[in-house]
């Protein structure tokens, strides 16, 4: 097909966008995934391994895994990482992300450097696993500091971490996780201050303390990964069931393409709750990816 024939077959909206020099809107692709944190008790007690998490994904027709690293062996060995990676490859499950703890709101230069070094360590782990994304935390606002000061310190650490992550091809997703990232406006401010194509928002739908749907909407243009929970807070401090249909619709309307990982924290045992929730997650992914 030559260029003339190609242009004749393009939708008018796409052709107009191309001629205007603006990006063609992408069709949303909402891919269901599992966050390993959902199995935190079993992983902590060692009644479940990370290899078991990979097999669980296969059993429930889930293609992606966000591996929370809290229960990785210390030190983290190549033998462990490559065994999990090999199994995931053989079973056609993508380890697309790992989730780590960071506390980037550090004022002292030596404390900031420690956080940067920790990010670098996990970037190397992500690279070995083949994961293109790492979830990181901003951190608490230190006593005596203002929110603006804490945001500036977090941005400085994140920027330096991103410089290393960029060389390894790994994206850092800053999660809305209380502290300095409690409000959408502040987390967006930090991401904009870092100003790196290797930094975005790891959007957790259940973590805002109030006015959650509006705050999710604000973050969507910056979302590079997402975690879905069964509860949400519209009023400060008051949890209610999360409207997944509404949330998936918001992601689809924003043109999001990526994973939405179930991070289960409910009271019902995961053994009975997870299969039902994953089925719903898959159904909504299909529904809104076709929208």
Secondary structure, 3 states (H helix, E strand, C coil): CCHHHHHHHCCHHHHHHHHHCCCCCCCCEEEEEEEHHHHHHHHHHCCCCHHHHHHHHHHCCCCEEEEEHHHCCCCCCHHHHHHHHHHHHHCCCEEEEEECCCCCCCCCHHHHHHHHHHHHHHHHHHHHHCCCEEEEECCCCCCCCCHHHHHHHHHHHHHHHHHHHHHHCCEEEEECCCHHHCCHHHHHHHHHHHCCCCEEEEEECCCCCCCHHHHHHHHHHHEEEEEECCEEEEECCEEEECCHHHHHHHHHHCCCEEEEEECCCCCCCHHHHHHHHHHHHHHHHHHHHCC
